[in-house]
Amino acid sequence: MYILGISCFYHDAAAALLHDGILVAAAEEERFSRKKHDFDYPKNAIEFCLQEAGITSQDLDYVVFYEKPLLKFERILLTTLQTFPKSWGVFRESMITWFNEKLWVKGQILTSLNVPDQKLLFVEHHLSHAASAFFCSPYEEAAILTVDGVGEWTTATVGKGTAGWQHSTNGHHPPSSNSIELFSEVKFPHSLGLLYSAFTAFLGFRVNNGEYKVMGMAPYGQPTRMEDVYKLIEVGDDASFRLNMDYFSFHHSTKQTFSNKFVELFGEPRVHDSIFYTPTTHPKKDHPRWDEETAKRNQHYADIAASIQRVTEDMMLRMVNYAHKTTGLKNLCMAGGVALNSVANGRIMREGPFENVYIQPAAGDSGGALGAALYAYHVLLGKPRQFVMENAYLGKAYTPDEINAAIEATGFPYERIDDMDKKATMMVEDIMASKVISLYQGRFEWGPRALGNRSILADPRSAEMKSVVNERIKFREPFRPFAPVVLEERAPEFWENLGNHQGSYPYRYMLAVCQTKEDKQDLIQAVNHNGSGRIQTVRREWNPLYYRAIELFGEATGVPVLLNTSFNLRGEPIVTTPENALNTFAKSDIDSLYMDGYVIRKS
């Protein structure tokens, strides 16, 4: 049985394909269209999924959309009418968009795939989120927490999942008992995701794109404005919450997410892309454009970032504790865009009551495509479970002939190296010579993180390397952190309180921040972000070349850690094709490119 899941028209369009409950392929549309956060109908991602399985759309048993458009349309219609005439602009834009495209998603899917309408199913947004985490996890039972901006009406849920696993006895499979019950919810306009997005906009970053930059700015500030943030949100004993809508305008404005009252409380918004340095980022005041007034103003914004980040973490912990109290279970599954807040996730794993935590790597809307397909297969069709997502290498791979042709077209000189140990040795030699390398191999990653198949790698030991990669290769803000990638078995040597979570799934997917041990911070300065790191742990069986390079670097230096960041330039999606990789290599100061069996070095 083939089931195709689709998400689109809001954030991060994607497609995912199941074959008898096993995930065959999954990809975001942006990887093919090259439009960052592309939300259009994912025709390229769908085509890839079908090709990967060797089928056509006529072989599909079901197609599942990740939310219910009419319910979302109802919410937009009712909320704009409630705030009319202030919401006239929102109403006008929404009606144009909905009547041009979004209301007709059913027809678009049926037409593009040429399938009968009885094969098309719709699953509610937060059920798709919940299923994307729970049915990819290894748990038979788990508490579920979903938190995002907004789905149809819902913005956060607490619930419980139960699953029946496939156990073969003489070829007979007992009926499964799969269910997801979301028994507590918060509804629009009250939204933790939209609260964070309002501060994202206030701090000069793009909504639905720059939230992780707020998280990166926060460690340079102090949470001195938490009391003011709590003026914006009222918290209940059951971990529910309500926003004070006097401070927001996202529900009636097309131009601004926060109101004048918000500005009166927090001051003038930060100018987009303005230069950022503070006494914390440059304690020696050695920034080439150092100005005391600018540094003071930036410290004000960093303190606000630290405050909203801390409030978000505290709110997530409240909800996690409530989920534990109401379910009494030892396992937790999390999904939704807010579940990509790796600092909050780290605190949940360290301070929360759950023994085990699972977060699916594409926790945002793109993961809804996978969740919708899984929900249809396991709950609507009642099929037993037999799949756990053990790694995120689910995208498209390219053949040696395709890679060779792309290299030949550029004229770059290259070597062909097939021996894995020799490649790993060459990678480490480059890195130890202070070179920055890129690693392009196999299937690209599912989700927003580069996990060793589309990565830029460098020596983590020198603080200078952070500036080199930010300024000469990524062309982005100098305060932005980089992730340390470490051999899974060596992680407890460098980071605190991993405990039973050492082999945990969020660390595989670079989804949780850990506190760096004090005596190790000087050893990994380029990936030590104010005493912490968003770690990625690696096992040999998931990615042999990646693992071997880290292992050899550890043998040579005593530090089994590398700096890892996504293989892309600022504002672009992570590279997909060999041509994308070679173009990014050519446009940046990356020194060496390792492309499956090919090695390209700049002279």
FENPENOR-V949302 format. One record per pair of residues at least 12 apart in sequence whose C-alpha atoms are under 7 Angstrom apart, sorted by the first residue. I is the first residue (numbers start at 0). J is the second residue. Records with the same first field share a line. If there is no record, write none. Layout:
# FENPENOR-V949302
I->J + J
This chain:
# FENPENOR-V949302
0->18 + 19 + 60
1->16 + 17 + 18 + 19 + 59 + 60 + 61
2->16 + 17 + 18 + 59 + 60 + 61 + 62 + 372
3->15 + 16 + 17 + 61 + 62 + 63 + 372
4->16 + 62 + 63 + 64 + 368 + 369 + 371 + 372
5->63 + 64 + 65 + 368
6->64 + 65 + 364 + 365 + 367 + 368
7->38 + 39 + 40 + 41
8->38 + 39 + 40 + 101
9->38
10->36 + 37 + 38 + 364
11->27 + 36 + 37 + 38 + 364 + 365
12->27 + 28 + 37 + 38 + 39 + 40 + 41 + 365
13->26 + 27 + 28 + 41 + 44 + 365 + 368
14->26 + 27 + 41 + 44 + 45 + 368
15->48 + 368 + 369
16->48
20->376 + 385 + 386
21->386
23->52
24->48 + 51 + 393 + 394
25->48 + 393 + 394 + 445
26->44 + 394 + 445
27->44 + 365
28->41 + 43 + 44
29->572
30->572 + 573 + 575
31->43 + 575
33->571 + 572
34->572
35->570 + 571 + 572
56->112
57->114
60->118
61->118 + 119
62->118 + 119 + 120
63->119 + 120 + 121 + 371 + 372
64->120 + 121 + 122 + 368 + 371
65->121 + 122 + 123 + 124 + 127 + 367 + 368 + 371
66->121 + 122 + 123 + 124
67->121 + 122 + 123 + 151
68->102
70->151
71->151 + 152
74->151 + 152
79->251
82->251
85->251
86->251 + 252
88->252 + 253
89->251 + 252 + 253
122->371
124->150 + 151
125->145 + 150
127->367 + 370 + 371 + 374
128->145 + 334 + 335 + 366 + 367 + 370
129->143 + 145 + 334
130->370 + 373 + 374
131->359 + 366 + 367 + 369 + 370 + 373
132->332 + 333 + 334 + 357 + 358 + 359
133->160 + 332
134->373
135->386 + 387 + 388
136->357 + 387 + 388
137->387
139->161 + 162 + 163
140->160 + 161 + 162
141->159 + 160 + 161 + 328 + 330 + 331 + 332
142->158 + 159 + 160 + 322 + 323 + 326 + 328 + 330 + 331 + 332
143->157 + 158 + 159 + 160 + 331 + 332 + 333
144->156 + 157 + 158 + 332 + 333 + 334
145->157 + 333 + 334 + 335
146->334 + 335 + 336 + 337 + 338
147->191 + 192 + 335 + 336 + 337
148->190 + 191 + 192 + 193
149->187 + 190
152->186 + 187
153->184 + 185 + 186 + 187
154->185 + 186 + 187 + 190
155->184 + 185
156->181 + 183 + 184 + 185
157->181 + 182 + 183 + 184 + 322
158->180 + 181 + 182 + 183
159->179 + 180 + 181 + 326
160->178 + 179 + 180
161->177 + 178 + 179
162->176 + 177 + 178 + 384
163->175 + 176 + 177 + 383 + 384
164->383 + 384 + 385
165->383 + 384 + 385
175->381 + 382 + 383
177->377 + 378 + 381
178->378
185->239
189->241 + 242
192->337
195->307
196->210
197->256 + 257
199->213
201->268 + 269
202->268 + 269 + 300
203->268 + 269 + 270 + 271 + 272
204->271
213->304
214->308
215->479 + 480
216->301 + 304 + 478
217->301 + 302 + 304 + 305 + 308
218->305 + 529
219->279 + 280 + 301
220->298 + 301 + 302 + 305
221->302 + 305
222->302 + 303 + 305 + 306 + 309
223->302 + 306
224->302 + 303 + 306
225->306 + 307 + 310
228->307
231->243 + 246
237->321
238->317 + 318 + 321
245->260
246->258 + 260 + 261
275->297
276->294 + 297
277->294 + 295 + 297 + 298
278->294
312->343
316->347 + 351
319->351
320->351 + 352
323->352
329->353 + 354 + 355
330->353 + 354 + 355 + 356
331->353 + 355 + 356 + 357
332->356 + 357 + 358
333->357 + 358
334->358 + 359 + 362 + 363
335->362 + 363 + 364
336->362 + 363 + 364
338->362
339->362 + 510
341->510 + 511 + 512 + 533
342->511 + 512
344->511
345->511 + 512 + 513
349->496
357->504 + 505
358->504 + 505
360->391 + 445 + 446 + 508
361->445 + 446 + 447
390->541
391->444 + 445
392->442 + 443 + 444 + 445
393->442 + 443 + 444 + 445
394->442 + 443 + 444 + 445
395->442 + 443
396->441 + 442 + 443
402->577
405->577 + 578
411->599
412->599
413->597 + 598 + 599
414->597 + 598 + 599
415->596 + 597 + 598
416->596 + 597 + 598
417->596
419->544
423->544 + 547 + 548
424->548
426->548
427->548 + 551 + 552
430->457 + 458
431->458
433->458
434->457 + 590
435->456 + 457 + 589 + 590 + 591
436->455 + 456 + 457 + 589 + 590 + 591 + 592
437->454 + 455 + 456 + 566 + 589 + 591 + 592 + 593
438->451 + 452 + 453 + 454 + 455 + 592 + 593 + 594
439->452 + 453 + 454 + 593 + 594 + 595
440->452 + 453 + 594 + 595
443->575
448->509 + 565
449->564 + 565
451->545
453->565 + 566 + 574
454->563 + 564 + 565 + 566
455->563 + 564 + 565 + 566
456->561 + 562 + 563 + 564
457->561 + 562 + 563
458->561 + 562
459->523 + 524 + 525 + 526 + 560 + 561 + 562
460->522 + 523 + 524 + 525
461->523 + 524 + 525
462->524 + 525
464->525
465->525
471->587 + 588
472->587 + 588 + 589
473->568 + 569
474->568 + 569
475->569
480->526 + 528
481->526 + 562 + 563 + 564
482->526 + 532 + 533 + 534 + 562 + 563 + 564
483->526 + 532 + 533 + 534 + 535 + 560 + 561 + 562 + 563
484->534 + 535 + 536 + 560 + 561 + 562 + 563
485->535 + 536 + 537 + 559 + 560 + 561
486->536 + 537 + 538 + 546 + 549 + 559
487->502 + 536 + 537 + 538
493->515 + 516 + 519
494->513 + 514 + 515 + 516
495->513 + 514 + 515 + 516
506->534 + 535 + 536
507->535 + 536 + 537
508->535
509->533 + 534 + 535
510->533
511->533 + 534
512->531 + 532 + 533 + 534
513->531 + 532 + 533 + 534
514->530 + 531 + 532
515->530 + 531 + 532
526->562
549->561
567->583
568->583
